[in-house]
Structures are given as C-alpha cells and as structure tokens.
Amino acid sequence: MNGIHFYDIFLHRLAKKTIFVAKILFTMRKIVPILILMLAFCSCSQDIRFNNEGVFQGIINNIFWVGGNAKATKDNTKMSIQALTLTEVVRLDFPLPPLNINPLKKDTFITYDLGTSTNRTAFYSITTLDGTNEFKTAIGVGDGQIVVSQYDGLTISGTFRFNAESTDPESDETVNVQSGTFYKVPVY
C-alpha cells in the first residue's frame, strides 16, 4: 500500500510540474515573438557620422596633395583660405567675394587672376631637414587663378591653380599647383 501511495504522490507531483512547464511554454510562445522583434529593432541601428571638415586638395609638382584642417578666415575686405600637412602649408588670399554666387550658375562664379595684384596671392611653404622653402605669387611674380563657385558666408568652395616663385632671392625654384579644389571650407 505504501507503494501505491508513493506512486500516487509521484504522479500528482509530475502532473503539477507538467502543468507548470506547459504554462511556461504557453507564456513563452507569446513572449518569444516579442523578444525576436525587439532584438531585430535593436540591432537595426545606424551609426551615422558626418564629416564637417572642408576639403582642400591639389596636385603640387605632379604629386597629389591633400591638406588637413582647411579653414577660411575673412575680414571686411579679404578672404584667406589655408590648409596644411605636417610639413606643408597652402594659402590663398583674395578679396572678399559677394554672397550672390550661385553654384548652379557659372556666370555668377568669381575669378581672381594671380600674379597681377598684392591682394590676390597664393602661398606655399614646405619644411624639410634643410629648412623652410617658401613660394608666393605677387605682381609680376608667378601666375594662376582662383575661381570661387560657392560662398554663403558660412562655407566657401571653388578651384585654384598657380605657379609660385621662391621668396629666396638666390633661388630660381618654382612650385606648380594644378587641379586645386576647396569644397565647403568653413569660414570663420
């Protein structure tokens, strides 16, 4: 008789556990799809990064060059755009352009010829183990062109090219910069 009683208790407990497991499985059947949807939505995030740095690049003496930390500064009458690397600096100086430049209309672009004025210049310097070599355009010194294709007071874009001569009177070196581009350079 004790065996039957033990068997009944065993079956009763087994039935309770089975019902408990069944309740868990029934509840899980409702929760699992919700958990899967939550996991799907959480894993579908995007890491959006904005590059707010301006672009300033060109070909210097037939070598592609990209300047970092490009920025433009202005005062009441002139604009100066500069970019640099660890050893090189390129700077463009020209009169402050008007705000009515439309990047979609070429006839609104402003062109500045270099080598014809002291307020329209290009400057390049390179520092080596031997020292710093500087090159510049001025009246009758070097030539080139700066074309401003967008200016809204906050950023400036355009193209440039120039041949600049060494500022060292004993040197006849020149530097050739071609296919230069500055794009969305922030103006300070």
N, C-alpha and C positions, 0 to 999 in steps of 0.2 A: 503494500500500500504506500509505503514511503516512496517507492519508485514512481508510482503514478502521480503522486502529489508533486514530486520533483519535476516530472515531465510536464505537468500542467503549468507549474510556475515558469519553467523554461519556455514553453510555448507562449505563455502570456507576455513574458518579457520580450521574447523575439518579435511578437506581434507589435508590441509598443515601439520597439526600435525600428521595425519595418515601416510603421506608420510615420514615425519621426523622420526617417530617411525619405520617405515618399513626400512628406510635407516640404522638406528641404529641397528636394528635386523639383517639386511643383513651383516653389518660390524661385528657385534658380532659373527655371525655364522662363520666367518673366524678367528676371534681373539680367541674365546673360546678354540678351539683345541690346538692352540699355547700356550695359558696360561696353559692348563692342562699338556701339555708336559713339559713346563718349571717347573711347580710345581713338576711333577714326577721326573725330573732330579735333582732338588734341594734337594728333600727330600731323595734321594738315596745316601747320603754321608756316609762315614765310618769314625769312629773315631779310627784310628789305634794307639795303644800305644805299645811302645817297652819297654821291661824290660831288661835293660842293666846291671842289678846287678848280680853278681855271686851268686851261691848257695853254701852254706856251712852248712851241717847238719849231724846229727848222733844220736845215742842213748847213752845217758850218764846215767849210773847206772839205766838202764832199763826204762828211760824216754826219749821220742823223743824230740830232741833239734834242733832248727833252729837258726843259728847265722845271724845277720844282718851286713851290711857294710863290707862284705867279701872283702879282698884285699890281693894281694901278692906283696911283695917287694923283689927286688934282688940286689945283688952287684956282683962283679966279680966272687965270688966263692960259694955263698949260696943263697937260696930262703927261704922266710918266708911267710907263709900264715896264716892270722888271721881273725877271726870273733868274734863278741861279742853280748851280750844282755845287759840289764841294770845292771845285777849282775854277768855275767859270761864272761869269755874270753877263747877261744881255739886257740892255735897257734901251727903250725907245722914248724919245721926248718929242712932243709936238703940241701945237695949240689945242686948247680945249675944244672938242668937236661939239656941234649943235645936237640937241636932243631929238631932232626930227629925222634921224636916219632910220629908214625902213629896211630891214634885212631882206625883204622880198622885192625891193625896187632898187636896181643897180644905179639908177640915176640919182639916188639920194646918198650914195656912198661918198665919203670924203677921202680925197687922195692928197697925200703930203709927199712932195719930192724932197729927197735928202741930198745934201751936198750943195744946197742953194741958200741956206739960212742958218743962223745960230740958234733959232728956236725950233728947228726941225732936225733932230740929230739921232744917230744910232751909236751905241757904245757897246764894246765887247772887251772883256778882260779875261785873261787866263793866268792862273798862278801855277808855276812849276817849281822844281827844285832850284832852278836858276833865278827865280824871281817872278815878278808880275809883268806881263806884257799887256798894254792897253791899246785899243784901236778905237777910232772915232771918225765920224763924218763931221764936216763943217763947211763953211763957204769955200767952194773950190777944192774941197778935200773929200774924196770918196763920192759915192753916189748911191742911189737906191730909192725905195718907195715904201710908204706905209699907206694902206687902204683900210679905213675904218668902215666896217659893214654893219655894225650894230652898236648902239650906245643908248642906254636908257637912264643913265645917271647912277645905276647900281652895278651894271656889268658892261664890259666892252669886248667886242670881237672884231677880227679883221685879219689881214695878211701883211707880210712885210718881206723885203729883200734889201740887201745892201752890201756894198764893198766899202770897207773902212780901212783907213791907213793908220799905221802905228803912230802913237803920240811921241815916240822916241825920235828926235830929230836925226839921229845917226842911223836909223833903221829905215829900210825901204819895204818892209814887210806889209802885206795887206791881208785882210781876212775877208772871205767871201761867204755871205749868208744868203741862202736862197730857199724858196718854198716855205718861208716862215708863216706860222699861224698862231694867233692868240684867240682863244674862244672862251667866252663867258668869264673873263678875268674880273674878279670883284674889284670895285672902285671904292677907295677909302678917302 
